[in-house]
Amino acid sequence: MADELLTIDEVAAELKLHPDTIRRYIRERKLKPTRVGGTAIRIRRSELNRFISEGEEGSEDKRD
């Protein structure tokens, strides 16, 4: 099965963040975008899962 492509709004809703925050994460290279049709930006489900996993590991380190 192909990797699902999510819009910025879908990613923002899933993470309970503002879409501008997702755009900032893309600019800061925390999330890797995929371009569709030249200008449309999508985030692969696998990339979102990677981002979430790394974020959870990072927050565990901060609790110590």
N, CA, C and O atoms as a CHARMM CRD file, in Angstrom:
* protein
*
  256
    1    1 MET  N      0.84800  -1.19000   0.00000 PROA 1      0.00000
    2    1 MET  CA     0.00000   0.00000   0.00000 PROA 1      0.00000
    3    1 MET  C      0.89100   1.25100   0.00000 PROA 1      0.00000
    4    1 MET  O      1.91100   1.28900   0.68700 PROA 1      0.00000
    5    2 ALA  N      0.51100   2.24000  -0.75100 PROA 2      0.00000
    6    2 ALA  CA     1.28700   3.47600  -0.85200 PROA 2      0.00000
    7    2 ALA  C      1.18100   4.27600   0.44800 PROA 2      0.00000
    8    2 ALA  O      0.18900   4.19400   1.17200 PROA 2      0.00000
    9    3 ASP  N      2.21600   5.03900   0.71600 PROA 3      0.00000
   10    3 ASP  CA     2.27100   5.90000   1.89000 PROA 3      0.00000
   11    3 ASP  C      1.24400   7.02200   1.73200 PROA 3      0.00000
   12    3 ASP  O      1.26000   7.73800   0.73000 PROA 3      0.00000
   13    4 GLU  N      0.35600   7.17800   2.70800 PROA 4      0.00000
   14    4 GLU  CA    -0.68600   8.20800   2.65700 PROA 4      0.00000
   15    4 GLU  C     -0.06800   9.60200   2.66500 PROA 4      0.00000
   16    4 GLU  O      0.88700   9.85800   3.39800 PROA 4      0.00000
   17    5 LEU  N     -0.61400  10.50400   1.84600 PROA 5      0.00000
   18    5 LEU  CA    -0.16800  11.89100   1.80300 PROA 5      0.00000
   19    5 LEU  C     -1.17800  12.75900   2.54300 PROA 5      0.00000
   20    5 LEU  O     -2.37700  12.69600   2.27000 PROA 5      0.00000
   21    6 LEU  N     -0.69200  13.56900   3.47900 PROA 6      0.00000
   22    6 LEU  CA    -1.55300  14.41200   4.30500 PROA 6      0.00000
   23    6 LEU  C     -1.31400  15.88300   3.99700 PROA 6      0.00000
   24    6 LEU  O     -0.18800  16.28700   3.70600 PROA 6      0.00000
   25    7 THR  N     -2.36800  16.67900   4.06100 PROA 7      0.00000
   26    7 THR  CA    -2.22400  18.12100   3.89200 PROA 7      0.00000
   27    7 THR  C     -1.67900  18.72400   5.18900 PROA 7      0.00000
   28    7 THR  O     -1.66700  18.07600   6.23600 PROA 7      0.00000
   29    8 ILE  N     -1.23800  19.95400   5.09800 PROA 8      0.00000
   30    8 ILE  CA    -0.76800  20.65900   6.29400 PROA 8      0.00000
   31    8 ILE  C     -1.88700  20.74700   7.32600 PROA 8      0.00000
   32    8 ILE  O     -1.64800  20.56400   8.52000 PROA 8      0.00000
   33    9 ASP  N     -3.10800  21.02800   6.87000 PROA 9      0.00000
   34    9 ASP  CA    -4.24500  21.12000   7.79800 PROA 9      0.00000
   35    9 ASP  C     -4.52600  19.78100   8.48000 PROA 9      0.00000
   36    9 ASP  O     -4.85500  19.75300   9.66500 PROA 9      0.00000
   37   10 GLU  N     -4.40100  18.68300   7.75300 PROA 10     0.00000
   38   10 GLU  CA    -4.62500  17.36100   8.34200 PROA 10     0.00000
   39   10 GLU  C     -3.56700  17.04200   9.39100 PROA 10     0.00000
   40   10 GLU  O     -3.88100  16.51200  10.45700 PROA 10     0.00000
   41   11 VAL  N     -2.31300  17.36500   9.08500 PROA 11     0.00000
   42   11 VAL  CA    -1.23100  17.13800  10.04400 PROA 11     0.00000
   43   11 VAL  C     -1.45700  17.99900  11.29100 PROA 11     0.00000
   44   11 VAL  O     -1.30000  17.52700  12.41700 PROA 11     0.00000
   45   12 ALA  N     -1.82300  19.25500  11.07800 PROA 12     0.00000
   46   12 ALA  CA    -2.07000  20.16400  12.19500 PROA 12     0.00000
   47   12 ALA  C     -3.20000  19.64100  13.07700 PROA 12     0.00000
   48   12 ALA  O     -3.09100  19.66900  14.30300 PROA 12     0.00000
   49   13 ALA  N     -4.26800  19.17100  12.47500 PROA 13     0.00000
   50   13 ALA  CA    -5.39300  18.64300  13.24300 PROA 13     0.00000
   51   13 ALA  C     -4.98100  17.40800  14.04000 PROA 13     0.00000
   52   13 ALA  O     -5.36800  17.24800  15.19700 PROA 13     0.00000
   53   14 GLU  N     -4.20400  16.55200  13.42000 PROA 14     0.00000
   54   14 GLU  CA    -3.77800  15.32500  14.09900 PROA 14     0.00000
   55   14 GLU  C     -2.87100  15.62600  15.29000 PROA 14     0.00000
   56   14 GLU  O     -2.95700  14.96600  16.32500 PROA 14     0.00000
   57   15 LEU  N     -1.99900  16.62800  15.13700 PROA 15     0.00000
   58   15 LEU  CA    -1.07600  16.98500  16.21400 PROA 15     0.00000
   59   15 LEU  C     -1.66100  18.03400  17.16800 PROA 15     0.00000
   60   15 LEU  O     -1.04000  18.40000  18.16600 PROA 15     0.00000
   61   16 LYS  N     -2.86100  18.50600  16.84000 PROA 16     0.00000
   62   16 LYS  CA    -3.53400  19.54800  17.63200 PROA 16     0.00000
   63   16 LYS  C     -2.67900  20.81000  17.71500 PROA 16     0.00000
   64   16 LYS  O     -2.47900  21.38900  18.78300 PROA 16     0.00000
   65   17 LEU  N     -2.18300  21.21200  16.54500 PROA 17     0.00000
   66   17 LEU  CA    -1.36600  22.41300  16.41000 PROA 17     0.00000
   67   17 LEU  C     -1.96500  23.29500  15.32200 PROA 17     0.00000
   68   17 LEU  O     -2.80500  22.84300  14.54400 PROA 17     0.00000
   69   18 HSD  N     -1.53800  24.53800  15.26800 PROA 18     0.00000
   70   18 HSD  CA    -1.97400  25.46100  14.22000 PROA 18     0.00000
   71   18 HSD  C     -1.22100  25.12800  12.93100 PROA 18     0.00000
   72   18 HSD  O     -0.04700  24.76100  12.98500 PROA 18     0.00000
   73   19 PRO  N     -1.86900  25.24900  11.78200 PROA 19     0.00000
   74   19 PRO  CA    -1.18600  24.98600  10.50800 PROA 19     0.00000
   75   19 PRO  C      0.09600  25.80800  10.33300 PROA 19     0.00000
   76   19 PRO  O      1.04900  25.33300   9.71600 PROA 19     0.00000
   77   20 ASP  N      0.13000  27.02700  10.86300 PROA 20     0.00000
   78   20 ASP  CA     1.35700  27.83000  10.76600 PROA 20     0.00000
   79   20 ASP  C      2.52100  27.17100  11.50300 PROA 20     0.00000
   80   20 ASP  O      3.67600  27.31800  11.10300 PROA 20     0.00000
   81   21 THR  N      2.21800  26.45000  12.57300 PROA 21     0.00000
   82   21 THR  CA     3.26500  25.72900  13.30600 PROA 21     0.00000
   83   21 THR  C      3.83700  24.62400  12.43500 PROA 21     0.00000
   84   21 THR  O      5.04700  24.39900  12.43500 PROA 21     0.00000
   85   22 ILE  N      2.98600  23.93700  11.69700 PROA 22     0.00000
   86   22 ILE  CA     3.44700  22.87800  10.79200 PROA 22     0.00000
   87   22 ILE  C      4.31100  23.49000   9.69000 PROA 22     0.00000
   88   22 ILE  O      5.34400  22.92800   9.32600 PROA 22     0.00000
   89   23 ARG  N      3.89600  24.62600   9.16500 PROA 23     0.00000
   90   23 ARG  CA     4.70100  25.30200   8.13900 PROA 23     0.00000
   91   23 ARG  C      6.06900  25.69600   8.69300 PROA 23     0.00000
   92   23 ARG  O      7.08000  25.59000   7.99900 PROA 23     0.00000
   93   24 ARG  N      6.09400  26.14900   9.94300 PROA 24     0.00000
   94   24 ARG  CA     7.36600  26.50900  10.57000 PROA 24     0.00000
   95   24 ARG  C      8.24700  25.26900  10.73600 PROA 24     0.00000
   96   24 ARG  O      9.45300  25.33200  10.49700 PROA 24     0.00000
   97   25 TYR  N      7.65700  24.14900  11.14300 PROA 25     0.00000
   98   25 TYR  CA     8.42800  22.90300  11.26600 PROA 25     0.00000
   99   25 TYR  C      9.03100  22.51200   9.92000 PROA 25     0.00000
  100   25 TYR  O     10.15100  22.00200   9.86600 PROA 25     0.00000
  101   26 ILE  N      8.29800  22.74600   8.83900 PROA 26     0.00000
  102   26 ILE  CA     8.82300  22.45000   7.50100 PROA 26     0.00000
  103   26 ILE  C      9.99300  23.38100   7.19100 PROA 26     0.00000
  104   26 ILE  O     11.03000  22.92700   6.70700 PROA 26     0.00000
  105   27 ARG  N      9.84000  24.67600   7.46200 PROA 27     0.00000
  106   27 ARG  CA    10.93300  25.63800   7.21400 PROA 27     0.00000
  107   27 ARG  C     12.16900  25.29400   8.03300 PROA 27     0.00000
  108   27 ARG  O     13.29500  25.42700   7.55400 PROA 27     0.00000
  109   28 GLU  N     11.95300  24.84700   9.28100 PROA 28     0.00000
  110   28 GLU  CA    13.06100  24.49900  10.17200 PROA 28     0.00000
  111   28 GLU  C     13.59700  23.09900   9.90500 PROA 28     0.00000
  112   28 GLU  O     14.50100  22.63000  10.59600 PROA 28     0.00000
  113   29 ARG  N     13.03500  22.43400   8.89700 PROA 29     0.00000
  114   29 ARG  CA    13.43700  21.08100   8.48100 PROA 29     0.00000
  115   29 ARG  C     13.21700  20.02500   9.55500 PROA 29     0.00000
  116   29 ARG  O     13.92600  19.02100   9.60900 PROA 29     0.00000
  117   30 LYS  N     12.23200  20.26100  10.40300 PROA 30     0.00000
  118   30 LYS  CA    11.84500  19.25400  11.38800 PROA 30     0.00000
  119   30 LYS  C     10.90500  18.23800  10.74800 PROA 30     0.00000
  120   30 LYS  O     10.86200  17.07600  11.15300 PROA 30     0.00000
  121   31 LEU  N     10.15300  18.68700   9.74300 PROA 31     0.00000
  122   31 LEU  CA     9.27600  17.83000   8.94900 PROA 31     0.00000
  123   31 LEU  C      9.68100  17.95900   7.49000 PROA 31     0.00000
  124   31 LEU  O      9.89600  19.06300   6.99100 PROA 31     0.00000
  125   32 LYS  N      9.78100  16.82700   6.81400 PROA 32     0.00000
  126   32 LYS  CA    10.17700  16.83400   5.39700 PROA 32     0.00000
  127   32 LYS  C      8.91400  16.79800   4.52700 PROA 32     0.00000
  128   32 LYS  O      8.14100  15.84200   4.59200 PROA 32     0.00000
  129   33 PRO  N      8.70600  17.84600   3.71000 PROA 33     0.00000
  130   33 PRO  CA     7.52500  17.87000   2.84700 PROA 33     0.00000
  131   33 PRO  C      7.74800  17.09500   1.54900 PROA 33     0.00000
  132   33 PRO  O      8.87900  16.82400   1.14700 PROA 33     0.00000
  133   34 THR  N      6.64400  16.75300   0.91800 PROA 34     0.00000
  134   34 THR  CA     6.65200  16.17000  -0.41200 PROA 34     0.00000
  135   34 THR  C      5.85000  17.10800  -1.30100 PROA 34     0.00000
  136   34 THR  O      4.73300  17.48900  -0.95000 PROA 34     0.00000
  137   35 ARG  N      6.40200  17.48300  -2.43900 PROA 35     0.00000
  138   35 ARG  CA     5.69900  18.37700  -3.37100 PROA 35     0.00000
  139   35 ARG  C      4.86200  17.53100  -4.32800 PROA 35     0.00000
  140   35 ARG  O      5.32400  16.52600  -4.86800 PROA 35     0.00000
  141   36 VAL  N      3.63100  17.96400  -4.51900 PROA 36     0.00000
  142   36 VAL  CA     2.70400  17.28600  -5.41300 PROA 36     0.00000
  143   36 VAL  C      2.24300  18.31300  -6.44200 PROA 36     0.00000
  144   36 VAL  O      1.75100  19.37900  -6.07100 PROA 36     0.00000
  145   37 GLY  N      2.39300  18.00900  -7.71200 PROA 37     0.00000
  146   37 GLY  CA     1.95300  18.93200  -8.75200 PROA 37     0.00000
  147   37 GLY  C      2.75400  20.22300  -8.79500 PROA 37     0.00000
  148   37 GLY  O      2.27200  21.24000  -9.29300 PROA 37     0.00000
  149   38 GLY  N      3.95800  20.18600  -8.28200 PROA 38     0.00000
  150   38 GLY  CA     4.83500  21.35100  -8.35800 PROA 38     0.00000
  151   38 GLY  C      4.75000  22.29500  -7.17600 PROA 38     0.00000
  152   38 GLY  O      5.78100  22.72800  -6.66200 PROA 38     0.00000
  153   39 THR  N      3.53300  22.62800  -6.72900 PROA 39     0.00000
  154   39 THR  CA     3.42500  23.62200  -5.65500 PROA 39     0.00000
  155   39 THR  C      2.73500  23.11000  -4.39700 PROA 39     0.00000
  156   39 THR  O      3.00300  23.61400  -3.30600 PROA 39     0.00000
  157   40 ALA  N      1.86200  22.13100  -4.52200 PROA 40     0.00000
  158   40 ALA  CA     1.14200  21.60900  -3.35300 PROA 40     0.00000
  159   40 ALA  C      2.10100  20.85800  -2.43000 PROA 40     0.00000
  160   40 ALA  O      2.94000  20.08000  -2.88500 PROA 40     0.00000
  161   41 ILE  N      1.96400  21.10000  -1.14100 PROA 41     0.00000
  162   41 ILE  CA     2.82300  20.46100  -0.14200 PROA 41     0.00000
  163   41 ILE  C      2.01400  19.41400   0.60800 PROA 41     0.00000
  164   41 ILE  O      0.89800  19.67400   1.06000 PROA 41     0.00000
  165   42 ARG  N      2.58600  18.24500   0.73100 PROA 42     0.00000
  166   42 ARG  CA     1.97900  17.16200   1.50400 PROA 42     0.00000
  167   42 ARG  C      3.04300  16.57700   2.42500 PROA 42     0.00000
  168   42 ARG  O      4.24200  16.70700   2.17700 PROA 42     0.00000
  169   43 ILE  N      2.58300  15.93400   3.48600 PROA 43     0.00000
  170   43 ILE  CA     3.46400  15.23000   4.41600 PROA 43     0.00000
  171   43 ILE  C      3.08900  13.75400   4.35000 PROA 43     0.00000
  172   43 ILE  O      1.92300  13.38900   4.50500 PROA 43     0.00000
  173   44 ARG  N      4.08000  12.92200   4.12100 PROA 44     0.00000
  174   44 ARG  CA     3.82100  11.47800   4.10100 PROA 44     0.00000
  175   44 ARG  C      3.51000  10.99100   5.52000 PROA 44     0.00000
  176   44 ARG  O      4.06900  11.48600   6.49800 PROA 44     0.00000
  177   45 ARG  N      2.61300  10.01800   5.60700 PROA 45     0.00000
  178   45 ARG  CA     2.24500   9.43400   6.91100 PROA 45     0.00000
  179   45 ARG  C      3.49300   8.90200   7.61900 PROA 45     0.00000
  180   45 ARG  O      3.62600   9.06100   8.83200 PROA 45     0.00000
  181   46 SER  N      4.40000   8.27700   6.88100 PROA 46     0.00000
  182   46 SER  CA     5.62000   7.73100   7.48700 PROA 46     0.00000
  183   46 SER  C      6.49300   8.85200   8.05900 PROA 46     0.00000
  184   46 SER  O      7.13600   8.66400   9.09100 PROA 46     0.00000
  185   47 GLU  N      6.52200  10.01100   7.40100 PROA 47     0.00000
  186   47 GLU  CA     7.29000  11.15400   7.89300 PROA 47     0.00000
  187   47 GLU  C      6.65700  11.70900   9.16800 PROA 47     0.00000
  188   47 GLU  O      7.36600  12.07700  10.10400 PROA 47     0.00000
  189   48 LEU  N      5.33700  11.77000   9.20500 PROA 48     0.00000
  190   48 LEU  CA     4.64500  12.22000  10.41900 PROA 48     0.00000
  191   48 LEU  C      4.91800  11.25700  11.57100 PROA 48     0.00000
  192   48 LEU  O      5.16600  11.68700  12.69800 PROA 48     0.00000
  193   49 ASN  N      4.87200   9.96500  11.29000 PROA 49     0.00000
  194   49 ASN  CA     5.16000   8.96800  12.33200 PROA 49     0.00000
  195   49 ASN  C      6.58500   9.11100  12.85300 PROA 49     0.00000
  196   49 ASN  O      6.82100   8.98600  14.05500 PROA 49     0.00000
  197   50 ARG  N      7.54400   9.37400  11.95100 PROA 50     0.00000
  198   50 ARG  CA     8.93600   9.58700  12.36800 PROA 50     0.00000
  199   50 ARG  C      9.01700  10.81100  13.28200 PROA 50     0.00000
  200   50 ARG  O      9.65400  10.76700  14.33400 PROA 50     0.00000
  201   51 PHE  N      8.37700  11.88700  12.87800 PROA 51     0.00000
  202   51 PHE  CA     8.38100  13.13100  13.65200 PROA 51     0.00000
  203   51 PHE  C      7.79800  12.89800  15.05100 PROA 51     0.00000
  204   51 PHE  O      8.35700  13.36400  16.04400 PROA 51     0.00000
  205   52 ILE  N      6.69100  12.19000  15.12200 PROA 52     0.00000
  206   52 ILE  CA     6.05200  11.90800  16.40800 PROA 52     0.00000
  207   52 ILE  C      6.96900  11.05000  17.27600 PROA 52     0.00000
  208   52 ILE  O      7.12300  11.32000  18.46800 PROA 52     0.00000
  209   53 SER  N      7.57500  10.02400  16.69300 PROA 53     0.00000
  210   53 SER  CA     8.47500   9.13800  17.45200 PROA 53     0.00000
  211   53 SER  C      9.67100   9.89900  18.00800 PROA 53     0.00000
  212   53 SER  O     10.04100   9.72800  19.17000 PROA 53     0.00000
  213   54 GLU  N     10.27000  10.73400  17.17700 PROA 54     0.00000
  214   54 GLU  CA    11.42400  11.51100  17.63700 PROA 54     0.00000
  215   54 GLU  C     11.01400  12.50900  18.70400 PROA 54     0.00000
  216   54 GLU  O     11.77100  12.76500  19.64100 PROA 54     0.00000
  217   55 GLY  N      9.82800  13.07100  18.56900 PROA 55     0.00000
  218   55 GLY  CA     9.33000  14.02500  19.56500 PROA 55     0.00000
  219   55 GLY  C      9.09600  13.36300  20.90500 PROA 55     0.00000
  220   55 GLY  O      9.40100  13.94600  21.94500 PROA 55     0.00000
  221   56 GLU  N      8.55600  12.14500  20.89500 PROA 56     0.00000
  222   56 GLU  CA     8.31300  11.42500  22.14300 PROA 56     0.00000
  223   56 GLU  C      9.62500  11.05900  22.80700 PROA 56     0.00000
  224   56 GLU  O      9.74800  11.15100  24.02900 PROA 56     0.00000
  225   57 GLU  N     10.60500  10.64700  22.02000 PROA 57     0.00000
  226   57 GLU  CA    11.91500  10.31000  22.59700 PROA 57     0.00000
  227   57 GLU  C     12.55500  11.55200  23.19300 PROA 57     0.00000
  228   57 GLU  O     13.15100  11.49500  24.26800 PROA 57     0.00000
  229   58 GLY  N     12.43300  12.67800  22.49300 PROA 58     0.00000
  230   58 GLY  CA    13.01500  13.93000  22.97700 PROA 58     0.00000
  231   58 GLY  C     12.36300  14.40100  24.26200 PROA 58     0.00000
  232   58 GLY  O     13.04600  14.93100  25.13800 PROA 58     0.00000
  233   59 SER  N     11.04400  14.22000  24.39700 PROA 59     0.00000
  234   59 SER  CA    10.38600  14.68100  25.60900 PROA 59     0.00000
  235   59 SER  C     10.71600  13.77600  26.78900 PROA 59     0.00000
  236   59 SER  O     10.69800  14.23500  27.93100 PROA 59     0.00000
  237   60 GLU  N     11.01700  12.50000  26.54600 PROA 60     0.00000
  238   60 GLU  CA    11.44900  11.62300  27.64300 PROA 60     0.00000
  239   60 GLU  C     12.78300  12.12100  28.19600 PROA 60     0.00000
  240   60 GLU  O     12.98000  12.13700  29.41100 PROA 60     0.00000
  241   61 ASP  N     13.70200  12.52800  27.31400 PROA 61     0.00000
  242   61 ASP  CA    14.99800  13.02300  27.73900 PROA 61     0.00000
  243   61 ASP  C     14.85000  14.28800  28.57600 PROA 61     0.00000
  244   61 ASP  O     15.60400  14.48800  29.52800 PROA 61     0.00000
  245   62 LYS  N     13.89400  15.14100  28.23600 PROA 62     0.00000
  246   62 LYS  CA    13.72300  16.39500  28.93500 PROA 62     0.00000
  247   62 LYS  C     13.16800  16.21200  30.34600 PROA 62     0.00000
  248   62 LYS  O     13.35000  17.07300  31.20700 PROA 62     0.00000
  249   63 ARG  N     12.48700  15.08000  30.57900 PROA 63     0.00000
  250   63 ARG  CA    11.90100  14.83300  31.89900 PROA 63     0.00000
  251   63 ARG  C     12.94300  14.46700  32.94500 PROA 63     0.00000
  252   63 ARG  O     12.71600  14.66300  34.13900 PROA 63     0.00000
  253   64 ASP  N     14.07600  13.94300  32.51400 PROA 64     0.00000
  254   64 ASP  CA    15.11600  13.50700  33.46500 PROA 64     0.00000
  255   64 ASP  C     15.73800  14.65500  34.20800 PROA 64     0.00000
  256   64 ASP  O     16.62300  14.44800  35.03700 PROA 64     0.00000
